[in-house]
């Protein structure tokens, strides 16, 4: 399941839970682009309770959208990633180190309050 919500004008929450198919990926990416349009210094709270590799078709759709997605990086300043997967937390921290202008911090899935506090502190500092 891939679910996106826009709980505040400058924030997107993403839930990735289990496998994602092609249509779900296409719809999710379209929703993300629409929500991100016009944001500056935006924030993302990314919850990944259960990671499963997306379908081959879904990966192809995401790869085809990468240029459009890379263009949105400048719209965001911070991303909090909640997951129990040590591998995904490490990958998120590495992405945060190599993507300029975006702070990415990973948290255990049960540390949502800490992730929210980190995002709030980043918003206040901006």
C-alpha positions in Angstrom: 0.0 0.0 0.0 1.2 3.5 -0.9 -0.8 6.3 0.7 0.0 10.0 0.7 -1.7 12.7 2.8 -1.2 16.4 3.0 -1.8 17.1 6.8 -0.4 20.7 6.6 0.3 23.2 3.8 4.0 22.4 3.8 4.0 18.7 4.6 3.5 15.4 3.0 3.0 12.2 4.9 3.8 9.0 3.0 2.8 5.5 4.2 4.5 2.6 2.4 3.2 -0.7 3.8 3.8 -3.9 1.9 3.9 -4.4 -1.8 3.1 -1.7 -4.4 1.9 -2.3 -7.9 2.2 -0.3 -11.0 -1.1 1.6 -10.8 -0.6 2.4 -7.1 2.9 3.7 -7.9 1.7 5.9 -10.8 -1.2 7.3 -8.7 1.2 7.9 -5.7 3.8 9.7 -7.7 1.2 11.9 -9.4 -0.3 12.7 -6.0 3.2 13.5 -4.7 4.0 15.9 -7.5 0.7 17.6 -7.1 1.1 18.0 -3.3 4.7 19.2 -3.6 4.0 21.8 -6.2 4.5 25.2 -4.7 6.1 24.0 -1.5 9.3 25.6 -0.3 11.1 24.2 2.8 8.6 21.4 2.8 8.8 18.4 5.1 8.0 14.7 4.6 7.1 12.1 7.3 7.7 8.7 5.7 6.4 5.7 7.5 7.5 2.2 6.4 5.9 -0.4 8.7 6.5 -3.3 6.4 8.8 -2.9 3.4 8.3 -5.1 0.3 9.9 -4.6 -3.1 7.6 -2.9 -5.5 6.5 -4.9 -8.6 8.9 -4.7 -11.6 6.3 -2.6 -13.4 6.1 -0.2 -10.4 9.9 0.2 -10.4 9.8 1.0 -14.1 7.2 3.7 -13.5 9.3 5.2 -10.7 12.4 5.2 -12.9 10.6 6.9 -15.7 9.5 9.6 -13.3 12.9 10.2 -11.7 13.7 13.4 -13.7 10.4 14.9 -12.5 11.0 13.8 -8.9 14.6 15.1 -8.8 13.2 18.5 -9.8 11.2 18.5 -6.6 14.1 18.0 -4.2 14.5 21.7 -3.9 11.0 22.0 -2.5 11.9 20.1 0.7 14.2 20.8 3.6 13.7 17.8 5.8 12.5 14.2 5.7 11.9 11.9 8.7 11.8 8.2 8.0 10.1 5.8 10.4 10.9 2.1 9.9 12.1 -0.9 11.9 14.4 -2.0 9.1 18.0 -1.2 10.0 18.9 -1.4 6.3 16.3 1.3 5.3 17.3 3.5 8.2 20.9 3.3 7.0 20.0 4.0 3.4 17.9 7.0 4.5 20.9 8.4 6.5 23.2 7.9 3.5 20.8 9.7 1.2 20.7 12.6 3.7 24.5 12.8 3.5 24.6 12.9 -0.3 21.6 14.9 -1.3 22.4 18.6 -0.8 19.9 20.9 0.9 17.8 18.1 2.5 18.2 16.8 6.0 17.1 13.2 6.3 16.9 11.5 9.7 15.8 7.9 10.3 13.9 6.7 13.4 12.6 3.4 14.7 8.9 2.9 13.8 7.8 3.5 17.4 9.7 6.8 17.6 7.0 8.8 15.8 7.0 11.5 18.6 10.7 12.0 18.2 10.4 12.2 14.4 7.6 14.8 14.8 9.7 16.8 17.3 12.7 16.7 14.9 10.6 18.0 12.0 9.1 20.7 14.2 12.5 21.8 15.3 13.7 21.9 11.7 10.7 24.0 10.7 11.4 26.5 13.6 15.0 26.8 12.6 14.2 27.6 9.0 
